[in-house]
Amino acid sequence: MNGAPQAEVASEIGVPLFVARKYINSTKGFSEDSLVWMVRRVAEIDLAIKEGRIEDWNALEQYVAECIYRSHR
């Protein structure tokens, strides 16, 4: 997947260029499908926390466990 120039990413997310570079480099170990799943899952968990369906710490633990499980499949 080709993305936007690093400077554009930095501007869009509101961080210095060197921080954006670190973020971009850290994504290289993941497939696009994995990254999409992670972002969607965070949104689902955020909503569940806000609606009171799950406690924030439990949600974090569950998310980490799900990410670890997915990374070992």
N, C-alpha and C positions, 0 to 999 in steps of 0.2 A: 504494500500500500504506500503510495507516495503521498506525502502530506504537504502542508504549507511550509514556507520558509521559516526557519527558527525564529527570526526576528518578529515575524507576524504572529507566531504562536505566543511568544513572550508578551507582545502587546495585547493580544486577545485575552490572555489569562491574567494579565496585570502583574507579571513578575519580571525581574531582570533577565537579560538574555542568558547569562550563565546558569541561572536556575532552570530556565526553559530547556537548555541543552541537557541538564542532568535528568529532567523529567523525560525528555525524548529518548535519551540513551537508556533509561531504565525500562522503557517499554519494548526494547528490541528483543527481549527474551520471551515475549508473549505473542501468541497469534492474534490476529485481528478479532477473531471470534471470542477469544478469551477476554480481551480488553472490552469489547462490547458487552459481554455478559457481566463483567465486574461493574461497569458503570450503571447498567440497568439494575443490577442487584442492589447497589448502593441506594439508588432512587427508591426502590421498593422498600428497603429497610428503613430509610428516612421517613417515608410515609407511615410505615407501621409504628415507628417510634412516636411520631406526631399524633397519630390516632390512638395512642395508648395500648396498642395490641402487643407490644413487646417493650421490655425495659432496655435502655440504651446499652448497658454493659452486656446483657445477654445477646443483644443484636450483634454487637461487635464480635463477641466470642463465636457466634454462629457463622458470621461472615468469614472470619479467619479460618474456621474449620472447613467451610465450603470451598474456600480458595485452595487450601492445602489438599483437600480431597480431589478437586478438579485438576490440580497440577500433577497428581500421581496416577491419573487414569491413562 
